[in-house]
Amino acid sequence: MKNLVFSFLVGLLLSFNAHAVNILLPAYFYPSSDSNQSFWDEMTAAAGQVSITAIMNPDSGLGLSVNSDYTTAVDAFRAAGGKVVGYAHTSYGARSQADVLSAVASYSSFYNIDGIFLDEMSNTSGDLAYYQSLYNSIKSTNPGYRIFGNPGTNTLESYLTAADVLVTFENQTGYDAFTPDTWTSNYTADHFAHLLYNVTDETAMLANVALAADRNVGYLYITDDTLPNPWDTLPHYWDAEVSAVSAISEPSSGLLLLAGLGLIGFRYHKFNVVRI
């Protein structure tokens, strides 16, 4: 009986490996400055329900000067609990590091941001040093910045030394058959993100949310938007997606504490029981 109880408590603790899923949203749409609600407004309204990191991309990058519409939208979104990262492309290692770091510096100067999204990331060993150097330079600017790298496909484990989060899937097809690299299971889910587009109906979206949670993915976004720019609108099932993602939550600290105390108490009783 004691072995059964002990096994139950251990199983209970192990079951708490479930992780929360955050939305990583390429917000490549303009924040409206008029009285009509914009997609940024909808993101802001949802930020109190689920953790959202928005990738701001004013002009296929930063743009040349501060945009007051973005300042207002970013500040309101962050005040509601959201996080914002600035978009910077790297041309698969071909863009000069100086240009990328200049964009990062401008983002930091223009807007209140929480990190950087490095797009067009290579996944080959020959380019790793380039991205490690960028990572270290950005972190030296602000150690608190969260750096997202987007190879858009499976990549080398060593690239986790060049990004805090890796986007290992970005596509409109093949998610059912997609298999993450086995090494990803050695890390917590908040190291990985998946971006899916052209997912046309809500049922498919819900199925993909479940798949992502099962694949150790901590950041996710699914949309029905399509090429050439699948990130310039919110999906028609946005509210349902927010609800589905927010339902995948981490166990409460109270439950963990109770399970842990139960396990400790059981062991204490086992080894201190009076034997007659």
PESUL-V981325 format. One line per field, one symbol per residue. phi: phi as a letter, one per 40 degrees, with the letter a starting at -180 (. if undefined). burial: I if it has 9 or more other ideal C-beta (glycine too) atoms within 8 Angstrom, else O. Layout:
BEGIN
phi = ???
burial = ???
END
This chain:
BEGIN
phi = .ccccdcccccccccccdbcbbcbbcccbcccbccccbcccccccccccacbbcccacafhcgcacbcccdccccccccchcbbbccacbffgcccccccccccccdcccbcbbibbccfccbbccbdcdccccdccccccaccccbbbbcgadacdccccbacbbcbaaabagcdccbcdcccccbccccbbbbbbfccbcccdcccccccccbgbcbaabaccbccbcbbacccbdcccdccccccbccccccccccccccccccccccbcccb
burial = OOOOIIOOIIOIIOOIOOIOIIIIIIIIIOIIOOOOOIIIIIIIOIIOOIOIIIIIIOOOIIOOOOOOIIIIIIIIIIOIOIIIIIIIIIOOIOIOIOOIIOIIIIIIOIIOIIIIIIIIIIIOOOIIOIIIIIIOIIIOIOOOIIIIIIIIOOIOOOIIOIIOIIIIIIIIOOIOOOOIIOOIOOIOIIIIIIIIIIIOOOOIIIOIIOIIIOIIIIIIIIIIIOOOOIIOOOIOIIOIIIIIIIOIOOOOOOIIOOIIOIIOOIIOOIOOOOOO
END
